[in-house]
Amino acid sequence: MTNTPWADIVGPCYTVASMARTLRWTETEVMAAGNDLRLLMLTTDDGIDLFPRLQLQDGKIVDGLQDVLRVLATGTAGRWTWAQWLNVALPDKDRPRNITLLYEGRLEEALRNAGHDAWSWSAP
């Protein structure tokens, strides 16, 4: 990934091949997981599919990710927005990043945040 503001927001990413190696899946399985929101898959302007490292914990997909991505999808189809939502520090410095809620097993709180923000994104 080139050095862009998005690289700072999203953090390190895997390619399809490197995500497949990491998860011990086939590349076809990785793409299917990206398509059905078991994994957050981002597509660059030049058509390269990337998978942010932040969605893995101890070499596995963080619990609750698919649930959160499905809620976020109700507000916008913008997967880069979802990545930003997961990883950007929140304005209240006492609140953890949304991905941290998933790392800590706080799925209900993450889902509540996702629902609120998805609603605001879809509001006219």
PyMOL commands that set and color helices and strands:
alter all, ss='L'
color gray80, all
select helices_A, chain A and resi 5-10+16-23+27-35+53-55+65-73+79-87+98-103+107-122
alter helices_A, ss='H'
color red, helices_A
select strands_A, chain A and resi 13-15+42-43+49-52+56-57+60-61
alter strands_A, ss='S'
color yellow, strands_A
deselect
rebuild
show_as cartoon
